[in-house]
Amino acid sequence: MIRGTTARSGLAALGAATAFLLSGCGGGGGGNGSAFIPPVSGGTSTPATNQGKSGPKVLVVEIDGLTHAALRDAVAQGKAPALQSLRIAPAWTGGVAGTLSEQPTSDSQGWATLLTGTWANRHGVRGNGGAQRIDAKLAPSIFAIAKQNASAGYKTGAVTANALYPALLGNEPGAIDAAVDCAGADACVTDRTSQLIDAGYDLLVAQYGAPAAVVANSGLKGTDYQQAISDTSAAVGKLLTRISQRTANDSKEDWLVILTTGHGLDAFGTSAGLQGVADKTVFIASNKTLPALPAVDTAAPTDSTLLRLAAATDIAPTVLRHLGATPAPANYAWSGIALQGATSIRELSARTGADRDSVELSWKLAGTTNVPVQILRDGKPVATLAAGSTAYIDTLEGVKDSNFSYLYTVAAGDTALAITAVKPVPLPPSLLNGLVNYYPLDALPALDVKTGASTLAPWAVDAAAGSLVDDDGFKPSFKAKALRVDNRIVNAAGMSGYRLMQTNDVTTDPAVTAFTIGFWMRTDATCTQGVGYGASVIANKNYDSGSNEGIAIGMFGNCELRFNTGLGGSRGEISGAHFLSAGQWAYVAMVIDKSGLAMKGYAIDPAKGVQTGGVALSAALVAKLGGLKNGIGLNEDGTGLYYKRAGTSAPRGAMDFKRLRDLEPRAYRGRDQEHLPGRPSPVDAGALTHPASLTPHTTQESIPMQLLSLAPRLIPALALACVLSACGGGNNGGGGSGVPIAVTPTPPAAQPDTSVKPEMRCAP
């Protein structure tokens, strides 16, 4: 019997017109479930005649909380007899730690990767909240791609127990013909999926949650967990029986079945989304022999060799190849390979060359390797390499385009694999337009190009903590120096570091309604200052406590940056959101909107991508932004004695600061082509007006890939940018922060935009 009901919230985004609730499902916990599905016939009995068309069909089953080891044990002990015929292999998820592909090993990210064959830098799902959506433009789901083959007429369905999952596809209305939310009831998942199999659906994804629901309390060896595995295996067995009946009725039906999980678990049966081997270990099990699926029926590695095996991103291209929907290499954007291929491409990596003007690609080949290798950049062939080649250097000197990243595809034989790479791109000289303070830092003492607007010098004349360092092998046209501030150089009083003194302090000037302090920085090779009490990267306060009056950016364990304001008894702080790669150049920006009572922090790292965070500020905090009113310390606080007071609890060391110089002009896409990173367009600050905009409204892919590409070429200086209340108003607003320093006025707007922005400016 079928009766109408109201669909669960979040499913409406899937765009189906009618909601149906199928009754008679067990499982408890709201086990009836709700669904956007058309009525389908079929009950508990197996039909003797197939509905729907013949041909290739796919069932993907994802079981939350089921580990590879637990699955192998259950099969070996006869507790999962229905799964004994499957070929089970260890695999990995979570992207590659320390690269653009890194993502949390959590539920929503695992589900997005399963459905798109990409990591978070493309699919865009970085959290577990209900507002998360897959970026359908950069990472269309397997449902959407299957639907693109209109002549095949594929019918698609998804049946889920986890309430978070349906909403992830909210950007793809119409991609799923039947979307069923079982509200946590696994029995509903079995019943609804069985009905859709019987109805002749061609692409089905079913998701179970019972093992995950009990493992945290039961533990990996607990009775409840073992029972949940056994029950779920039996449920999947019912689906396999349904498929077997269909193939018995029609030998032309060709089913691919894949069983997997979203992420691994630690030894306690929990997951914190980390990059540990146990967290990253998943599995791929199939009813078919897949030539490019290694390590079948073996235990999972317990070290980094796990990344030599199949990845969770391989599932989507494998599914679509079975359905005949694999794109040509020119359109291949998946971070995985189709496991049916005779040639296997693994461990594809991309990095900026040591000359800062090339991209170095490397990979491993297996299977049939005596085939030429083709390299494509954004879908266009750039090289054909000899058979068995495993590396290529793409020299970008002379390449003229406005891209800030490239999608590289490596194709060999019948297999392809894609990766996004940062492109080293110089910025146009228009960076200097409208600046109030600017320090090239190509010589010492540091001089502000805007004479008289500020000074930048050591805290103490007898503690010359600054020196110039080289550019790490940049090509001649990009060579420059950078400022190293080494606070191990101290005077007798223990004073060290550098100090920026502004003629007009933007933190206290009432005419400045918002400002940005931005700078390129580099830690030492191991981020040794990020321990104990933490390091003061910049501060105008006494940083013994973050609650003290003023602003600061501190560095702590795991190279974490914290953006801080205080008023003398409380603080407004962004923590746990920004992490640097030790020894690598990164762009850091603190954005404070005084009138909007908000602060945002940005850390644009060449490996970890763009990391953002924000916090609301009280009027009292804004009133105390000026701190000690004694300048802004670099690798020190607003006293010049932070490390003296902290002693061994805050180790001394060196930090490098730099900005850019001698950059070739390059047109920027968008309405305001002269805008630079960190400068939303005054024409439309709330939208993506150019690829390098720092506005939080940009897409996940555009920020990380495009802004990151600038880091390797940004040469000396630190930047502070201010937004004044009116164009050309005031006394230029002050500025300063130990290196590029910009104070730029805000143009009048037809409709005020209250969002926090890194910086806006008027034409000079």
KACOR-V847360 format. One record per pair of residues at least 24 apart in sequence whose C-alpha atoms are under 8 Angstrom apart, sorted by sequence separation. I is the first residue (numbers start at 0). J is the second residue. D is the distance in whole Angstrom. If there is no record, write none. Layout:
i = {I:I}
j = {J:J}
d = {D:D}
This chain:
i = {94:115:159:160:185:207:258:259:277:311:312:313:314:342:343:443:464:530:531:546:577:578:580:10:93:115:160:183:258:259:276:280:310:313:341:342:364:442:463:464:529:530:531:545:577:579:580:596:7:114:115:257:258:276:341:342:363:441:462:463:528:529:530:573:578:580:6:7:114:257:258:276:362:462:528:529:562:573:580:5:6:114:140:143:146:160:257:283:361:362:377:378:461:462:529:579:593:4:6:159:256:257:276:361:376:377:378:461:529:578:158:255:256:281:360:361:376:377:378:529:676:143:255:256:359:360:376:377:459:464:465:526:142:143:255:359:360:375:376:462:463:464:465:526:578:135:142:158:359:360:374:375:462:464:577:129:132:133:158:358:359:374:375:462:576:577:726:727:128:131:132:133:135:357:358:374:459:576:577:726:127:130:131:132:133:134:135:357:358:373:374:458:459:576:722:1:129:130:132:133:308:357:358:372:373:458:720:721:722:129:132:307:356:357:372:373:441:442:457:458:562:720:721:722:156:307:356:357:372:441:457:458:573:306:352:356:371:372:440:441:457:458:573:370:371:440:456:457:573:196:370:440:455:456:572:63:368:455:456:571:156:193:197:455:571:154:155:158:161:189:193:196:367:454:455:571:154:155:156:157:158:159:160:161:185:189:192:196:291:292:329:453:454:153:154:155:156:157:158:159:160:161:219:291:328:331:453:454:153:154:155:156:157:158:159:160:186:189:193:197:219:290:291:329:330:453:153:189:218:219:289:290:291:329:452:453:571:218:289:290:291:328:329:452:570:289:290:291:329:451:452:215:291:215:566:659:660:110:214:215:566:659:660:214:526:565:658:659:660:107:111:525:526:564:566:657:658:659:107:257:524:525:566:657:658:659:523:524:565:566:657:658:522:523:565:656:657:658:107:142:521:522:564:656:657:658:521:522:656:358:521:522:694:255:358:521:693:694:358:520:521:681:693:357:519:520:681:255:357:519:520:344:356:519:520:681:685:355:518:519:684:342:347:349:351:517:518:685:342:344:348:349:350:351:517:518:341:342:343:344:347:349:350:351:517:341:342:344:351:516:517:548:340:341:515:516:332:340:515:516:549:550:291:515:548:549:550:332:514:515:548:549:550:331:337:513:514:548:549:679:336:513:514:548:549:678:679:681:329:336:513:547:548:677:678:679:680:681:328:336:512:513:658:677:678:679:681:328:335:512:513:657:658:677:678:328:334:335:512:656:657:678:333:334:331:332:333:334:331:332:333:541:551:331:332:539:540:541:328:539:540:539:539:539:539:539:538:539:609:537:538:542:609:537:538:541:542:608:536:537:540:541:608:536:537:538:539:540:541:609:535:536:537:538:539:540:543:609:535:536:537:538:539:542:608:534:535:536:541:603:534:535:543:605:603:604:605:633:603:633:605:631:535:604:605:631:532:507:533:534:532:533:534:355:356:507:531:532:353:354:355:356:506:507:530:531:353:354:355:506:530:531:9:353:354:529:530:504:528:528:585:527:528:528:586:527:585:584:584:500:501:523:500:523:499:500:522:523:498:499:522:498:499:521:522:498:499:520:521:497:498:520:521:496:497:520:496:497:519:520:496:497:518:519:37:496:518:519:36:37:495:518:35:36:498:35:36:497:34:35:36:61:63:496:34:35:56:57:58:59:60:61:62:63:64:495:34:56:57:58:59:60:61:62:63:64:65:494:495:33:34:55:56:57:58:59:60:61:62:63:64:65:494:32:33:34:50:51:52:58:60:63:64:493:32:33:49:50:51:62:63:64:113:486:32:33:49:50:51:79:484:485:486:493:494:31:32:49:64:69:79:82:484:493:30:46:78:81:109:110:13:29:30:32:42:45:73:80:81:109:13:29:30:31:41:79:80:108:109:12:28:29:30:40:79:81:82:10:13:28:29:30:32:39:73:81:106:9:10:12:13:28:30:31:39:41:73:105:106:599:9:12:13:14:15:27:30:40:41:104:105:598:11:12:13:14:15:26:40:70:104:595:597:10:12:13:14:25:26:39:104:595:9:12:13:26:595:13:15:25:26:13:24:25:24:65:592:487:591:592:13:105:486:487:590:24:104:105:485:486:487:590:104:105:485:486:590:10:104:485:589:590:92:93:103:104:484:485:588:10:92:103:104:483:484:103:483:484:483:484:7:482:483:104:141:145:458:481:482:60:104:144:481:482:148:481:141:145:480:481:96:141:145:144:93:458:479:477:421:477:476:477:93:476:92:91:92:91:92:90:91:89:90:91:519:89:90:89:90:66:88:89:118:519:65:87:88:116:117:45:49:53:56:58:60:62:64:67:87:88:116:519:47:48:54:55:56:57:58:59:60:61:62:63:64:66:87:115:116:519:53:54:55:56:57:58:59:60:61:62:63:64:65:66:86:87:113:116:518:519:45:49:53:54:55:56:57:58:59:60:61:62:63:64:85:86:112:113:116:518:48:49:55:57:59:61:64:85:86:112:115:116:517:518:47:85:86:113:114:517:518:84:85:86:113:516:517:516:517:88:515:516:88:89:514:515:516:88:89:514:515:88:514:515:87:88:89:513:514:86:87:88:89:90:513:86:89:511:512:513:88:511:512:511:512:67:510:511:66:67:91:510:66:67:90:91:66:90:117:118:505:91:116:117:440:90:91:92:115:116:117:89:90:91:92:116:439:510:516:517:89:90:91:92:439:516:518:90:439:511:518:510:517:517:508:516:505:504:505:514:503:504:505:68:503:504:68:502:503:67:501:502:426:428:481:482:501:428:480:481:482:501:427:428:477:479:480:481:500:426:427:428:478:479:499:425:426:427:499:425:426:427:499:425:426:427:473:498:425:497:515:514:515:429:430:470:514:429:430:513:427:426:57:57:401:56:57:400:401:55:56:400:401:55:401:441:440:439:440:439:438:438:453:437:452:453:452:453:455:421:422:426:436:420:421:424:425:419:423:424:421:422:423:434:403:421:422:423:425:402:403:423:424:425:423:435:435:436:435:436:437:440:435:436:438:439:404:438:439:403:404:437:438:403:437:438:402:403:436:437:404:436:437:403:435:436:403:434:435:436:434:435:433:434:435:433:434:433:99:433:433:433:432:433:432:355:355:351:97:99:101:98:99:98:99:97:98:99:97:98:137:123:123:123:121:120:121:120:120:99}
j = {118:139:183:184:209:231:282:283:301:335:336:337:338:366:367:467:488:554:555:570:601:602:604:35:118:140:185:208:283:284:301:305:335:338:366:367:389:467:488:489:554:555:556:570:602:604:605:621:33:140:141:283:284:302:367:368:389:467:488:489:554:555:556:599:604:606:33:34:141:284:285:303:389:489:555:556:589:600:607:33:34:142:168:171:174:188:285:311:389:390:405:406:489:490:557:607:621:33:35:188:285:286:305:390:405:406:407:490:558:607:188:285:286:311:390:391:406:407:408:559:706:174:286:287:390:391:407:408:490:495:496:557:174:175:287:391:392:407:408:494:495:496:497:558:610:168:175:191:392:393:407:408:495:497:610:163:166:167:192:392:393:408:409:496:610:611:760:761:163:166:167:168:170:392:393:409:494:611:612:761:163:166:167:168:169:170:171:393:394:409:410:494:495:612:758:38:166:167:169:170:345:394:395:409:410:495:757:758:759:167:170:345:394:395:410:411:479:480:495:496:600:758:759:760:195:346:395:396:411:480:496:497:612:346:392:396:411:412:480:481:497:498:613:411:412:481:497:498:614:238:412:482:497:498:614:106:411:498:499:614:200:237:241:499:615:199:200:203:206:234:238:241:412:499:500:616:200:201:202:203:204:205:206:207:231:235:238:242:337:338:375:499:500:200:201:202:203:204:205:206:207:208:266:338:375:378:500:501:201:202:203:204:205:206:207:208:234:237:241:245:267:338:339:377:378:501:202:238:267:268:338:339:340:378:501:502:620:268:339:340:341:378:379:502:620:340:341:342:380:502:503:267:343:268:619:712:713:164:268:269:620:713:714:269:581:620:713:714:715:163:167:581:582:620:622:713:714:715:164:314:581:582:623:714:715:716:581:582:623:624:715:716:581:582:624:715:716:717:167:202:581:582:624:716:717:718:582:583:717:420:583:584:756:318:421:584:756:757:422:584:585:745:757:422:584:585:746:321:423:585:586:411:423:586:587:748:752:423:586:587:752:411:416:418:420:586:587:754:412:414:418:419:420:421:587:588:412:413:414:415:418:420:421:422:588:413:414:416:423:588:589:620:413:414:588:589:406:414:589:590:623:624:366:590:623:624:625:408:590:591:624:625:626:408:414:590:591:625:626:756:414:591:592:626:627:756:757:759:408:415:592:626:627:756:757:758:759:760:408:416:592:593:738:757:758:759:761:409:416:593:594:738:739:758:759:410:416:417:594:738:739:760:416:417:415:416:417:418:416:417:418:626:636:417:418:625:626:627:415:626:627:627:628:629:630:631:631:632:702:631:632:636:703:632:633:636:637:703:632:633:636:637:704:633:634:635:636:637:638:706:633:634:635:636:637:638:641:707:634:635:636:637:638:641:707:634:635:636:641:703:635:636:645:707:706:707:708:736:707:737:710:736:641:710:711:737:645:622:648:649:648:649:650:472:473:624:648:649:471:472:473:474:624:625:648:649:472:473:474:625:649:650:129:473:474:649:650:625:649:650:707:650:651:652:710:652:710:710:711:629:630:652:630:653:630:631:653:654:630:631:654:631:632:654:655:632:633:654:655:632:633:655:656:632:633:656:633:634:656:657:634:635:656:657:176:635:657:658:176:177:635:658:176:177:639:177:178:639:177:178:179:204:206:639:178:179:200:201:202:203:204:205:206:207:208:639:179:201:202:203:204:205:206:207:208:209:210:639:640:179:180:201:202:203:204:205:206:207:208:209:210:211:640:179:180:181:197:198:199:205:207:210:211:640:180:181:197:198:199:210:211:212:261:634:181:182:198:199:200:228:633:634:635:642:643:181:182:199:214:219:229:232:634:643:181:197:229:232:260:261:165:181:182:184:194:197:225:232:233:261:166:182:183:184:194:232:233:261:262:166:182:183:184:194:233:235:236:165:168:183:184:185:187:194:228:236:261:165:166:168:169:184:186:187:195:197:229:261:262:755:166:169:170:171:172:184:187:197:198:261:262:755:169:170:171:172:173:184:198:228:262:753:755:169:171:172:173:184:185:198:263:754:169:172:173:186:755:174:176:186:187:175:186:187:187:228:755:651:755:756:178:270:651:652:755:190:270:271:651:652:653:756:271:272:652:653:757:178:272:653:757:758:261:262:272:273:653:654:757:180:262:273:274:653:654:274:654:655:655:656:180:655:656:278:315:319:632:655:656:235:279:319:656:657:324:657:318:322:657:658:274:319:324:324:274:639:660:660:605:661:661:662:279:662:279:279:280:280:281:280:281:280:281:282:710:281:282:282:283:260:282:283:312:713:260:282:283:311:312:241:245:249:252:254:256:258:260:263:283:284:312:715:244:245:251:252:253:254:255:256:257:258:259:260:261:263:284:312:313:716:251:252:253:254:255:256:257:258:259:260:261:262:263:264:284:285:311:314:716:717:244:248:252:253:254:255:256:257:258:259:260:261:262:263:284:285:311:312:315:717:248:249:255:257:259:261:264:285:286:312:315:316:717:718:248:286:287:314:315:718:719:286:287:288:315:718:719:719:720:292:719:720:293:294:719:720:721:294:295:720:721:295:721:722:295:296:297:721:722:295:296:297:298:299:722:296:299:721:722:723:299:722:723:723:724:280:723:724:280:281:305:724:281:282:305:306:282:306:333:334:721:308:333:334:657:308:309:310:333:334:335:308:309:310:311:335:658:729:735:736:309:310:311:312:659:736:738:311:660:732:739:732:739:740:732:740:732:732:733:742:732:733:734:298:733:734:299:733:734:299:733:734:659:661:714:715:734:662:714:715:716:735:662:663:712:714:715:716:735:662:663:664:714:715:735:662:663:664:736:663:664:665:737:664:665:666:712:737:665:737:757:757:758:673:674:714:758:674:675:758:673:675:318:321:665:321:322:665:666:321:322:666:667:322:668:715:715:715:716:716:716:717:733:718:733:734:734:735:737:704:705:709:719:704:705:708:709:704:708:709:707:708:709:720:690:708:709:710:712:690:691:711:712:713:712:731:732:733:733:734:735:738:734:735:737:738:704:738:739:704:705:738:739:705:739:740:705:706:739:740:708:740:741:708:740:741:709:740:741:742:741:742:741:742:743:742:743:743:419:760:761:762:762:763:763:711:712:711:580:605:607:605:606:606:607:606:607:608:607:608:700:698:699:700:699:699:700:700:703:703}
d = {6:6:8:6:7:7:8:5:7:8:7:6:8:5:8:8:5:8:7:5:7:7:7:8:8:5:6:7:6:6:6:8:7:7:6:5:7:7:7:7:5:5:8:6:6:6:8:7:6:5:6:7:5:6:6:6:6:8:6:8:7:4:5:8:8:7:6:8:6:6:6:7:5:5:7:5:7:7:7:8:6:8:8:7:7:7:5:8:6:6:6:8:8:5:7:7:6:7:7:6:5:7:8:4:6:5:8:6:6:8:6:7:6:8:6:6:6:6:7:7:7:5:7:8:8:5:5:8:7:6:8:8:5:8:7:6:6:6:7:7:8:6:7:6:8:8:6:7:5:8:7:5:6:7:6:6:7:5:6:6:6:6:7:8:7:7:8:8:7:7:4:6:6:7:5:5:6:7:8:6:8:8:6:6:8:7:6:5:7:6:7:7:7:6:6:7:7:8:6:7:8:4:8:7:5:6:8:7:6:8:7:6:6:5:6:6:6:8:7:6:6:6:8:7:7:6:6:7:5:5:6:5:6:7:8:6:6:8:7:7:4:6:6:6:7:6:6:6:6:8:6:6:7:6:7:8:8:6:7:7:7:8:7:5:7:8:6:8:7:6:6:7:8:6:6:6:5:6:6:6:6:6:6:8:8:7:7:7:8:6:7:7:5:7:5:5:5:5:5:5:6:7:8:5:8:8:5:7:6:6:6:6:6:6:7:6:8:8:7:8:7:6:6:8:6:4:7:7:6:6:6:6:6:4:6:5:7:5:5:6:7:7:6:5:7:8:6:7:8:7:7:7:6:5:7:7:8:7:6:6:5:4:6:8:5:6:5:4:7:7:7:5:7:7:8:7:4:6:7:8:5:7:5:5:4:7:6:4:7:8:3:4:6:5:7:6:4:6:8:8:7:5:7:6:6:8:6:7:6:7:5:8:6:8:8:5:8:7:7:6:6:8:7:8:6:6:7:7:7:5:6:8:6:4:7:8:7:6:6:6:8:7:8:7:8:7:5:8:6:7:7:8:7:7:5:6:8:6:7:7:7:6:7:7:4:7:6:7:7:5:6:8:6:8:7:5:7:6:6:7:6:6:7:4:6:4:7:7:6:6:7:5:7:7:7:8:6:7:3:7:7:6:7:5:7:8:7:6:8:6:4:8:7:8:6:7:7:7:7:6:6:5:7:5:5:6:8:8:6:5:7:7:6:6:5:7:6:7:6:7:8:7:6:5:7:7:6:6:7:5:8:8:8:7:8:7:5:7:6:5:5:6:7:7:6:4:5:6:6:6:5:6:5:5:7:6:8:5:8:5:6:6:7:6:6:7:6:5:6:8:8:5:6:5:4:7:7:7:5:6:6:6:8:7:7:7:5:8:7:7:8:6:8:5:7:6:7:8:6:7:7:7:8:8:8:8:7:8:8:6:6:6:8:7:8:7:5:5:8:5:6:7:6:5:8:6:6:5:7:5:7:8:8:7:6:8:8:8:7:5:8:7:6:6:7:7:6:6:7:7:7:8:5:7:5:7:7:7:6:5:5:5:6:6:7:4:8:7:5:6:6:5:7:7:5:5:6:7:5:6:5:7:7:5:8:5:7:6:7:7:7:7:8:4:8:6:6:8:7:5:7:8:7:6:6:6:8:6:6:6:6:6:6:6:7:6:4:5:5:5:5:5:5:5:5:8:6:5:7:6:6:7:6:6:6:6:6:6:6:7:5:7:5:7:5:8:6:6:7:8:8:6:4:6:6:6:7:5:4:8:5:8:8:7:4:8:8:5:7:8:7:8:8:8:7:7:6:7:7:8:6:7:7:5:6:7:6:6:8:6:8:8:7:7:7:8:8:8:6:4:8:6:7:8:6:5:8:8:6:7:7:7:5:7:7:7:7:6:7:7:7:8:7:7:8:5:6:7:6:8:5:6:7:6:7:7:7:7:7:7:5:5:8:8:7:6:6:8:7:8:6:7:8:7:6:4:6:5:7:8:6:6:7:8:8:5:6:8:6:6:7:7:8:7:6:5:7:8:7:6:7:7:7:7:5:7:6:6:7:8:8:7:6:6:7:7:8:7:8:6:8:7:8:5:6:6:5:8:4:4:8:8:8:8:5:6:6:6:7:8:7:6:7:6:5:7:6:6:4:8:7:6:6:6:6:7:8:7:5:8:6:8:6:6:7:5:8:8:8:8:7:7:7:7:7:6:7:7:8:6:7:7:6:8:5:5:7:5:7:6:5:7:5:7:8:6:5:4:6:7:6:6:8:7:6:7:5:7:6:7:6:7:7:7:8:8:7:8:6:6:4:8:8:8:6:6:6:5:6:6:6:6:6:6:8:6:4:7:6:7:6:5:5:5:5:5:5:5:5:5:6:8:8:7:5:7:6:7:7:6:7:7:5:6:6:6:6:6:6:6:5:7:8:7:6:5:7:6:5:4:6:8:8:8:8:7:7:5:6:6:6:7:6:5:7:5:7:6:6:5:8:7:8:7:6:6:5:4:7:7:6:6:7:7:8:5:8:6:7:6:6:4:4:8:5:6:7:6:5:6:6:7:7:8:5:7:5:7:6:7:8:6:6:4:6:7:6:6:8:6:7:6:6:5:7:6:8:8:6:7:7:7:5:5:7:6:7:6:8:6:7:7:5:5:5:6:7:7:8:8:7:5:6:8:8:7:7:7:7:6:7:7:8:8:7:8:6:8:6:8:6:6:6:7:4:7:8:6:7:8:6:8:8:8:6:6:6:6:7:4:7:6:6:7:7:6:6:7:7:6:6:6:8:7:6:5:7:4:6:6:7:6:5:8:7:8:8:7:8:8:5:7:6:6:8:7:7:8:6:8:8:8:7:8:7:8:8:8:6:7:7:8:6:6:7:7:5:6:6:6:6:7:8:7:6:7:7:7:6:6:8:8:8:7:7:6:7:8:5:6:6:5:6:8:7:5:8:8:6:8:8:6:7:8:7:6:8:8:7:6:8:7:6:6:7:7:5:5:7:6:6:7:5:4:5:7:7:7:7:5:7:5:6:6:7:5:8:7:5:7:4:5:7:5:7:7:6:6:8:7:7:7:7:5:6:6:7:8:7:8:7:8:5:4:5:5:6:6:6:8:8:8:5:7:7:6:6:6:7:8}
